[in-house]
């Protein structure tokens, strides 16, 4: 089981990306139905978003 990257901040910015975990609104809503492979991809995308700091192209 892959754990959610949630950081218990749960606030979306103006781009609909969580300021805590850096998941998009869609990724948050679909987390429970994602396969393990999809969850791992989301986690990798979150890591990239944290480094880049620009989320516009993920929406």
N, C-alpha and C positions, 0 to 999 in steps of 0.2 A: 504494500500500500504506500502510495506516495503522498506525503503530507502537503497540505496547502502552504503556500509561501506567505500567507496572511501574517501581518505584524500587529494586528489589533489596533490599527489606526483608522482604517476604513473611511477615508475621506477622498472623494474624487475631485481632481483638479478640473480646470476649464476644458481639458482635452478628454475628459472621462477616463482618466488613468488614476488609480489609487496612489495617493502620495506616500503610502506606507510600503506596500508590496510591489507596486508598479505594474499590476495587472490592469488590463482594460476592463471596462464594465462588462463586456461580453465574456471575457475570460473568467471573471468572477462568477457571473451567472451560470456559466456552463461547466464550472469546475467539477461538479459531482457527476456529470455524464461523460466527461472526457476519459479516454483510455489512458493507460499509464504512459504510453508514447506521447500522447497529446499533452499530458500534464508536464512531462519532462521538457517538451518544446516550450510550453508557457514559462516554465521556470527559467529556461535559457533566455527567452525574450525579456523577462523581467530583469535579469542580470545585465543584459545589454542596455535596457532603458535606464537603469541606475547609473551606468557608466556614461552614456550619451547625454542624458538629461534633456533630450528632445524627443517628444513622443508623437508629434503630429503625423508622422508617416506610418504609425501603427494603427491608426483609426480607420 
